Amino acid sequence: MAVGDLTIFNKGLEKIQNGSWAGADVMFLAICDNTTVPAVAATPVPVLADFTQVGVLGNYISGGISLGALSTLITEAAGVITFDSAVNPEWLADAGNDVDAMWGIIYNNAGVNKECLGFVELGTVDMSVDPLQVIWNSLGLYTIANNG
């Protein structure tokens, strides 16, 4: 993996594909430190509590920022399903913010488990001196194409 890479958890993709998550469910991006490194194999059923969010002494609010309802994030055109968000989450630098933001965890905010869809590698961001903005690819976060 490299900074900016988005990885989808197997279980997260399964939940979207089999309809386990409802269109009204709201997806969020939480910022986490390096206490637990997300990995597809190591976290077969990932939930937000598996990871450690950065502290909330500055301007980061626990849970992160909403990306939108699932029904607005998924589109289909010409056999290509695209998962995308118009929201590019941003946190301004704040002296009270954490100094070791490493991962952006995309998760479903519905239900008590807060099941995860995937994660993006941020590098190490000192949010106390640097702003953090996640800018999604203009073609979408990910696509699934029907090659048939």
C-alpha positions as CSV (number, residue, x, y, z in Angstrom):
1,M,0.0,0.0,0.0
2,A,1.0,3.6,-0.5
3,V,-0.3,6.9,0.7
4,G,-3.6,7.6,-0.9
5,D,-4.4,4.0,-1.6
6,L,-8.0,2.8,-0.8
7,T,-8.5,-0.8,0.3
8,I,-11.9,-2.3,0.6
9,F,-12.4,-5.0,3.3
10,N,-13.8,-8.2,2.0
11,K,-16.7,-8.1,4.5
12,G,-17.5,-4.5,3.6
13,L,-17.8,-5.3,-0.1
14,E,-19.9,-8.4,0.8
15,K,-22.3,-6.3,2.8
16,I,-22.8,-3.8,-0.1
17,Q,-23.1,-6.6,-2.7
18,N,-25.6,-8.7,-0.7
19,G,-27.8,-5.8,0.4
20,S,-27.0,-6.1,4.1
21,W,-26.7,-2.3,4.3
22,A,-29.7,-0.2,3.6
23,G,-29.7,2.8,1.3
24,A,-30.5,5.1,4.2
25,D,-27.4,4.0,6.1
26,V,-24.9,6.8,6.4
27,M,-21.2,6.2,5.6
28,F,-18.5,8.1,7.6
29,L,-14.8,8.7,7.4
30,A,-13.1,8.4,10.8
31,I,-9.4,9.3,11.2
32,C,-7.3,6.8,13.2
33,D,-3.8,6.5,14.4
34,N,-1.4,3.6,13.9
35,T,-2.3,1.7,17.1
36,T,-4.0,-1.0,14.8
37,V,-2.9,-1.2,11.2
38,P,-5.9,-2.1,9.1
39,A,-5.4,-5.2,7.0
40,V,-7.9,-7.2,5.0
41,A,-6.6,-10.6,6.3
42,A,-6.1,-9.5,9.9
43,T,-9.6,-7.9,10.2
44,P,-12.0,-10.3,8.5
45,V,-15.1,-8.6,10.2
46,P,-13.9,-5.1,10.8
47,V,-15.8,-2.6,13.0
48,L,-14.8,0.9,13.9
49,A,-13.9,-0.2,17.5
50,D,-11.1,-2.3,16.0
51,F,-9.2,0.9,15.4
52,T,-8.1,3.9,17.5
53,Q,-9.5,7.2,16.4
54,V,-7.3,10.3,16.9
55,G,-8.0,12.4,20.0
56,V,-10.8,14.9,20.2
57,L,-9.0,17.7,22.1
58,G,-8.8,19.8,19.0
59,N,-11.3,20.1,16.2
60,Y,-11.7,16.4,15.4
61,I,-15.1,15.0,16.4
62,S,-15.3,11.4,17.3
63,G,-16.8,9.4,14.5
64,G,-15.4,11.7,11.8
65,I,-17.3,13.2,8.9
66,S,-20.3,11.9,7.0
67,L,-19.8,10.9,3.4
68,G,-23.5,10.6,2.8
69,A,-26.3,8.0,2.6
70,L,-25.4,4.8,0.9
71,S,-28.1,5.4,-1.7
72,T,-26.4,8.6,-2.8
73,L,-22.9,7.1,-2.9
74,I,-23.6,4.2,-5.3
75,T,-24.5,4.7,-8.9
76,E,-24.7,2.5,-12.0
77,A,-24.1,3.4,-15.6
78,A,-23.4,1.1,-18.6
79,G,-22.6,-1.9,-16.3
80,V,-20.2,0.0,-14.0
81,I,-21.1,0.4,-10.4
82,T,-19.3,3.4,-8.8
83,F,-19.0,4.2,-5.1
84,D,-18.3,7.9,-4.7
85,S,-18.8,10.8,-2.4
86,A,-19.1,14.5,-3.1
87,V,-17.7,15.1,0.3
88,N,-13.9,15.6,0.6
89,P,-13.5,15.4,4.4
90,E,-11.3,18.2,5.9
91,W,-9.9,19.1,9.3
92,L,-8.1,22.3,9.8
93,A,-4.9,22.3,11.8
94,D,-5.5,22.8,15.6
95,A,-2.9,22.8,18.4
96,G,-5.1,20.3,20.3
97,N,-5.3,17.8,17.4
98,D,-3.4,14.5,17.3
99,V,0.1,14.3,15.8
100,D,-0.2,10.8,14.3
101,A,-3.2,10.5,11.9
102,M,-2.4,7.5,9.8
103,W,-5.6,6.0,8.4
104,G,-9.0,7.0,7.2
105,I,-11.6,4.3,8.0
106,I,-14.8,4.3,6.0
107,Y,-17.6,2.8,8.0
108,N,-21.4,2.4,8.1
109,N,-22.7,4.6,11.0
110,A,-25.9,2.5,11.3
111,G,-26.1,0.0,14.1
112,V,-24.0,-0.4,17.2
113,N,-21.1,-2.2,15.5
114,K,-20.2,0.5,13.0
115,E,-19.1,-2.0,10.4
116,C,-16.2,-0.9,8.1
117,L,-16.2,-0.7,4.3
118,G,-12.5,0.1,3.8
119,F,-9.6,2.3,4.6
120,V,-7.3,4.8,3.0
121,E,-3.6,5.2,3.9
122,L,-2.8,8.8,4.9
123,G,0.9,8.6,5.7
124,T,1.6,10.3,9.1
125,V,-0.2,13.6,9.4
126,D,0.5,15.9,12.4
127,M,-3.0,17.5,12.6
128,S,-1.7,19.9,15.2
129,V,0.3,21.8,12.6
130,D,-1.1,20.6,9.2
131,P,-4.6,20.5,7.9
132,L,-5.9,17.1,6.7
133,Q,-8.1,16.8,3.7
134,V,-9.0,13.6,1.9
135,I,-9.7,14.3,-1.8
136,W,-11.3,11.4,-3.5
137,N,-10.4,10.4,-7.0
138,S,-12.6,12.2,-9.6
139,L,-13.7,8.8,-11.0
140,G,-15.0,7.6,-7.7
141,L,-13.6,5.8,-4.6
142,Y,-14.0,2.5,-6.4
143,T,-15.8,0.8,-9.3
144,I,-17.1,-2.6,-10.1
145,A,-17.4,-3.3,-13.8
146,N,-19.5,-6.0,-15.6
147,N,-17.2,-7.4,-18.2
148,G,-19.9,-9.6,-19.7
